[in-house]
Amino acid sequence: MQSRVNEIDLLRFIAALAVVFFHYAFRGHAADHLSNLPYPLLAPLAKYGYLGVELFFMISGFVILMTASNANVKSFVISRISRLYPAFWIACTLTFAVTVYLGAPRFKASFSEYLGNMTMLGEFFGINALDGSYWSLFIELRFYLLIFLLLVLKKIHHAETFLIVWLVISFVLEIKPVAALETLFITDYAAFFIAGATCFLIWAESLSLKKFLMLLSAWALSEYEVLSSLPSLEKHYQTTFNRFTIIGIVSSFFLILLLIAQRWTGLLARKRWLVLGALTYPLYLIHQNIGYILFDQLYPGVNPHLLFWGTLGVMLGLAYSIYVVLEKPLANKLHQFLTQILKVNARDQNNNSLNSVN
């Protein structure tokens, strides 16, 4: 099976930029008072950038099922740990250092919070996140748990059936909520993971009526979820969101993933976007609070346009440097160490390495 889907790397980067613009041009100043820098030029558009996280969840559905379909339990665990933790440890350490030395009075962090965050399970233990972007990682981990259970039960090749059951459960829980089950099945975001995973099945096999209906149902549920959340978002951010714009953005996610799954993306599929895909994860992890702190330190002394775009450029450069200089070597060493400890055989290791950047 083809080891990479090139367009996914580009899509990842677009999703990350959407989130960065949401934080820098809208949320930081216009909404949550996390930054002194106003940027009204982009705020009306940037406020929709929060949906980049939903796109990330769709991409995860695609690539994690791709990874798991060629893995066993041990190799899947190794791939997830070596993929997620090195960049996260680096980002946590950098964010903690910047917060301690430059963040006060708006941003504060204790050493115990730093240690708790380094586990990536801080939310589970009620520990404050060092950066506001970390919340989505806990959602991702819950999705990984579901895929892990499929592998443990040796049902990964029955993923289609699992996705249908998950989709039905998500619809039922919307009608009759059960808190514990909503947490387990990630009902607020399940439709996005299911849609991405369904698109992988279309990509790996072919489009069938059943898969099309699964995707259509996931689309309906996803639109319901994002529209249902709007009243609370509008109240929190003291603004309005255009419902048709939201519907259009989410629909475009589904259309793009379907085009990729059908291998209809032409030139985009033939180009390698590996660098963009590689810097996406560290960019997502480091941009928010460090960016806000830079804004607070330098504005209004620095021109707002220069500061805004300069900070974005610095974050992109820093993310790339983290990937090349630190994350990639550390991830390789961690992967080798875990492989030796868990005694994964060579064939499984090779299959898993095909998707190690996913």
C-alpha positions in Angstrom: 0.0 0.0 0.0 1.2 3.6 -0.8 2.9 4.9 2.3 2.1 8.6 2.1 -0.8 10.7 0.9 1.0 13.9 -0.1 -2.0 16.2 0.0 -2.6 15.4 3.7 0.7 17.2 4.6 -0.6 20.3 2.8 -4.0 20.0 4.4 -2.3 19.8 7.8 -0.4 23.0 7.2 -3.6 24.8 6.1 -5.4 23.6 9.3 -2.5 24.8 11.5 -2.4 28.2 9.8 -6.2 28.6 10.3 -5.7 28.0 14.0 -2.8 30.4 14.3 -4.7 33.2 12.6 -7.7 32.5 14.9 -5.5 32.9 17.9 -3.4 35.8 16.7 -6.0 37.9 14.8 -9.1 37.2 16.8 -9.1 35.3 20.0 -6.0 36.8 21.7 -7.2 40.4 21.7 -10.7 40.6 20.4 -12.0 37.8 22.6 -10.2 36.4 25.6 -7.9 39.3 26.4 -4.8 37.1 26.1 -2.9 39.7 24.0 -2.5 43.4 23.8 -2.2 43.4 20.0 -5.4 44.1 18.1 -5.5 43.0 14.4 -9.0 44.0 13.1 -7.8 43.6 9.5 -8.1 39.8 9.7 -10.4 39.3 12.7 -13.7 39.0 10.7 -12.2 36.0 8.8 -9.8 34.7 11.4 -12.6 34.1 13.9 -13.6 31.0 11.7 -10.1 29.6 12.1 -11.1 27.6 15.1 -12.6 25.1 12.7 -9.0 24.2 11.8 -9.0 21.9 14.8 -12.0 20.0 13.4 -10.0 19.6 10.2 -7.1 18.2 12.2 -9.5 15.6 13.7 -10.6 14.6 10.2 -7.0 14.2 9.1 -6.3 12.1 12.3 -9.1 9.8 11.4 -7.6 9.2 8.0 -3.9 8.8 9.0 -4.3 7.0 12.3 -6.5 4.3 10.7 -3.9 4.1 7.9 -1.2 3.6 10.5 -3.2 1.1 12.5 -4.1 -0.9 9.4 -0.4 -1.9 9.0 0.4 -2.3 12.7 0.0 -4.5 15.7 -0.6 -3.3 19.2 3.1 -2.8 20.0 4.1 -1.1 16.8 1.0 1.2 17.0 1.9 2.3 20.6 5.5 2.9 19.5 4.5 5.0 16.5 2.1 7.1 18.6 4.6 7.7 21.4 7.5 8.5 19.2 5.4 10.7 17.0 3.7 12.8 19.7 6.0 13.1 22.7 9.3 14.4 21.4 7.9 17.6 19.9 5.5 17.9 22.8 8.3 17.7 25.4 10.3 20.3 23.4 7.3 22.6 23.1 6.4 22.2 26.8 9.9 23.1 27.8 10.2 26.1 25.6 6.7 27.4 26.5 7.5 26.9 30.2 10.8 28.8 29.9 9.3 31.7 28.0 6.3 31.9 30.4 8.5 31.9 33.5 10.9 34.6 32.2 8.6 36.8 30.2 5.0 35.8 30.7 4.0 37.6 34.0 1.6 39.0 34.9 -0.7 37.6 32.2 0.8 34.1 31.9 2.2 32.1 34.8 3.4 28.5 35.2 4.8 26.4 38.1 7.3 23.7 37.8 4.8 21.1 39.0 2.5 22.2 36.2 5.4 21.8 33.8 6.0 18.3 35.0 2.3 17.4 34.8 2.1 18.8 31.3 5.0 16.7 30.1 2.9 13.6 30.6 0.4 14.9 28.0 -2.3 13.7 30.5 -2.5 17.0 32.5 -6.2 17.5 31.7 -7.0 14.1 33.1 -5.4 15.1 36.4 -6.8 18.6 36.5 -3.5 20.3 35.8 -3.5 23.7 34.0 -2.2 23.5 30.5 1.0 25.5 29.7 -0.6 26.4 26.4 -4.2 26.7 25.4 -3.7 24.6 22.3 -3.0 21.4 24.3 -6.7 20.7 24.9 -7.1 19.0 21.5 -4.3 16.5 22.2 -6.4 15.0 25.0 -9.2 14.5 22.4 -6.7 12.9 20.1 -5.5 10.5 22.8 -9.1 9.3 23.4 -9.4 8.6 19.7 -6.1 6.7 19.8 -7.5 4.7 22.7 -10.4 3.5 20.6 -8.1 2.5 17.7 -5.8 0.8 20.3 -8.8 -1.3 21.6 -9.6 -2.3 18.0 -6.0 -3.6 17.7 -6.1 -5.4 21.0 -9.3 -7.1 20.0 -7.8 -7.9 16.6 -10.7 -6.1 14.8 -8.8 -3.4 13.0 -9.8 -5.0 9.7 -13.4 -4.6 10.7 -12.9 -0.9 11.1 -15.9 -0.1 8.8 -18.3 -1.9 11.1 -16.8 -0.2 14.1 -17.2 3.2 12.5 -20.9 2.5 11.7 -21.5 1.5 15.4 -19.6 4.5 16.6 -21.7 6.8 14.3 -24.9 5.2 15.5 -23.9 5.6 19.2 -23.0 9.2 18.6 -26.4 9.9 17.1 -28.1 8.1 20.0 -26.1 10.0 22.6 -27.2 13.3 21.1 -30.8 12.2 21.8 -30.2 10.6 25.2 -26.9 11.9 26.7 -24.9 9.7 29.0 -21.8 11.6 30.3 -19.5 8.6 30.6 -20.3 7.3 27.1 -20.0 10.8 25.6 -16.5 11.0 27.1 -15.5 7.6 25.8 -16.9 8.0 22.3 -15.8 11.7 22.0 -19.3 12.6 20.8 -18.6 16.3 20.3 -16.0 15.5 17.6 -16.7 11.9 16.7 -18.2 12.8 13.3 -14.9 14.3 12.2 -12.8 11.3 13.2 -15.3 9.0 11.6 -15.4 11.0 8.4 -11.6 11.0 8.1 -11.4 7.3 8.8 -14.2 6.6 6.3 -12.2 8.6 3.7 -9.2 6.4 4.4 -11.3 3.3 3.7 -12.5 4.8 0.5 -8.8 5.6 -0.4 -7.6 2.1 0.5 -10.5 0.2 -1.0 -13.1 2.1 -3.1 -16.2 4.2 -2.8 -19.3 2.2 -2.1 -22.8 3.1 -1.3 -22.3 2.1 2.3 -19.2 4.3 2.7 -20.9 7.2 1.0 -23.9 7.0 3.4 -21.4 6.8 6.3 -19.7 9.9 5.1 -23.0 11.7 4.5 -24.2 10.8 8.0 -21.0 12.0 9.5 -21.3 15.2 7.6 -24.9 15.7 9.0 -23.7 15.0 12.6 -20.7 17.3 12.2 -22.8 20.2 11.0 -25.2 19.7 13.9 -22.3 19.7 16.4 -20.7 22.9 15.1 -24.0 24.7 14.8 -25.1 23.6 18.2 -21.9 25.0 19.7 -22.3 28.5 18.1 -24.6 30.1 20.8 -22.0 29.4 23.5 -19.2 30.6 21.3 -21.0 33.8 20.4 -21.7 34.5 24.0 -18.1 33.9 25.0 -16.5 35.9 22.2 -19.2 38.6 22.0 -19.6 38.2 18.3 -21.7 36.5 15.7 -20.8 33.7 13.3 -22.5 33.3 10.0 -24.2 29.9 9.9 -23.9 29.5 6.2 -20.2 30.3 6.3 -19.8 27.6 9.0 -21.8 25.1 7.0 -19.7 25.9 3.9 -16.4 25.6 5.7 -17.2 22.2 7.2 -18.7 21.0 3.9 -15.5 21.9 2.2 -13.5 19.8 4.6 -15.6 16.8 3.6 -15.4 17.5 -0.1 -11.6 17.9 0.0 -11.1 14.7 2.0 -13.4 12.9 -0.4 -11.5 14.2 -3.4 -8.2 13.0 -1.8 -9.8 9.6 -1.0 -10.9 9.2 -4.6 -7.4 10.2 -5.8 -8.8 13.1 -7.8 -6.4 15.8 -6.6 -4.1 15.7 -9.5 -1.0 17.9 -9.3 -1.4 18.3 -5.5 -1.1 14.6 -5.1 2.1 14.4 -7.2 3.9 17.1 -5.2 5.6 16.3 -1.9 4.6 18.7 0.9 6.6 16.8 3.6 8.3 19.9 5.0 4.9 21.7 5.5 3.5 18.6 7.1 6.5 18.1 9.4 6.5 21.6 10.8 2.7 21.6 11.4 2.8 19.8 14.8 5.5 21.9 16.5 3.9 25.1 15.0 0.6 24.1 16.6 2.2 23.4 19.9 4.4 26.5 20.3 2.5 29.3 18.6 -0.2 30.4 21.0 1.1 31.5 24.4 4.6 32.3 23.2 3.1 34.4 20.4 0.9 36.3 22.9 3.8 36.9 25.2 5.8 38.4 22.3 2.9 40.6 21.4 2.7 41.8 25.0 6.4 42.5 25.2 6.7 44.3 21.9 3.4 46.1 21.3 2.8 49.1 20.9 6.5 49.7 20.5 6.6 47.7 17.2 4.3 48.4 14.3 1.3 46.0 14.6 1.6 44.6 11.0 5.4 44.0 11.4 4.8 42.4 14.8 2.0 40.2 13.6 3.6 38.9 10.5 7.0 38.9 12.0 5.8 36.7 14.9 4.2 34.3 12.4 7.5 34.1 10.5 9.4 33.5 13.7 7.0 30.7 14.7 7.3 29.0 11.3 11.1 29.2 11.4 11.2 28.0 15.0 8.8 25.1 14.3 11.0 24.0 11.3 14.1 24.2 13.5 12.5 22.2 16.2 11.6 19.5 13.7 15.0 19.3 12.0 17.3 19.8 14.9 15.5 18.3 17.8 12.3 16.4 17.1 13.4 14.2 14.3 16.6 12.9 15.9 14.8 12.5 19.3 11.9 10.7 17.7 14.2 8.3 15.9 16.1 7.5 19.1 12.8 7.1 21.1 11.4 4.8 18.4 14.5 2.6 18.4 14.5 2.5 22.2 10.9 1.5 22.5 11.3 -1.1 19.7 14.1 -2.7 21.6 12.2 -2.6 24.9 9.0 -4.0 23.4 10.8 -6.4 21.0 8.8 -5.5 17.9 9.9 -7.7 15.0 11.6 -6.1 11.9 8.6 -6.6 9.6 6.2 -4.7 12.0 8.8 -2.0 12.5 9.2 -1.5 8.8 5.4 -1.4 8.2 5.0 1.1 11.0 7.9 3.3 9.9 6.0 4.0 6.6 3.6 6.1 8.6 5.9 7.4 11.4 5.3 11.0 10.4 1.5 10.7 10.5 
